[in-house]
Structure formats: structure tokens, C-alpha cells
Amino acid sequence: MEHLKTCPKCNAKLKLSADGETQYCVICKYWTKLGTARLDSIMIYA
């Protein structure tokens, strides 16, 4: 399954949680399920 390598908010390296289902950033506390990206914290301008 694909996973993010860097945090979309602060560009730090994401870590895999112990459960193996979520990724998290120790710098800005961003988290997402493995294979997805949460868009609620990312602004999209058209």
C-alpha cells in the first residue's frame, strides 16, 4: 500500500504508528490513515 513519506503541512518525515494503520508527524502533530491524506487541514485554492 502507498504511504506518504513527508508531512504535507511541515515537510518533516512521517512516522508509522505501532498499530500499522496510521502515520503521524512528531513536529506538527499531523496524522492520517495509511494510504490516504487528510485534506481537512490543507487549504485548496481554485
C-alpha positions as semicolon CSV with decimal commas, in nm:
position;residue;x (nm);y (nm);z (nm)
1;M;0,000;0,000;0,000
2;E;0,121;0,350;-0,079
3;H;0,211;0,582;0,204
4;L;0,325;0,941;0,243
5;K;0,694;0,997;0,302
6;T;0,677;1,360;0,418
7;C;0,424;1,566;0,609
8;P;0,211;1,787;0,380
9;K;0,199;2,061;0,647
10;C;0,563;2,097;0,755
11;N;0,763;1,864;0,523
12;A;0,904;1,659;0,812
13;K;0,937;1,282;0,779
14;L;0,619;1,094;0,879
15;K;0,639;0,800;1,119
16;L;0,427;0,485;1,118
17;S;0,231;0,422;1,437
18;A;0,257;0,097;1,631
19;D;-0,082;-0,022;1,502
20;G;0,045;-0,002;1,143
21;E;-0,266;0,181;1,023
22;T;-0,181;0,547;1,078
23;Q;0,107;0,781;1,005
24;Y;0,192;1,082;1,216
25;C;0,425;1,382;1,230
26;V;0,611;1,445;1,556
27;I;0,669;1,812;1,463
28;C;0,319;1,948;1,385
29;K;0,102;1,653;1,506
30;Y;-0,047;1,591;1,157
31;W;-0,187;1,238;1,124
32;T;-0,352;1,033;0,852
33;K;-0,457;0,675;0,785
34;L;-0,204;0,474;0,585
35;G;-0,267;0,513;0,210
36;T;-0,469;0,836;0,244
37;A;-0,416;1,205;0,308
38;R;-0,638;1,415;0,532
39;L;-0,750;1,722;0,343
40;D;-0,923;1,899;0,630
41;S;-0,601;2,076;0,728
42;I;-0,485;2,158;0,374
43;M;-0,634;2,462;0,201
44;I;-0,720;2,418;-0,169
45;Y;-0,748;2,734;-0,374
46;A;-0,914;2,730;-0,715
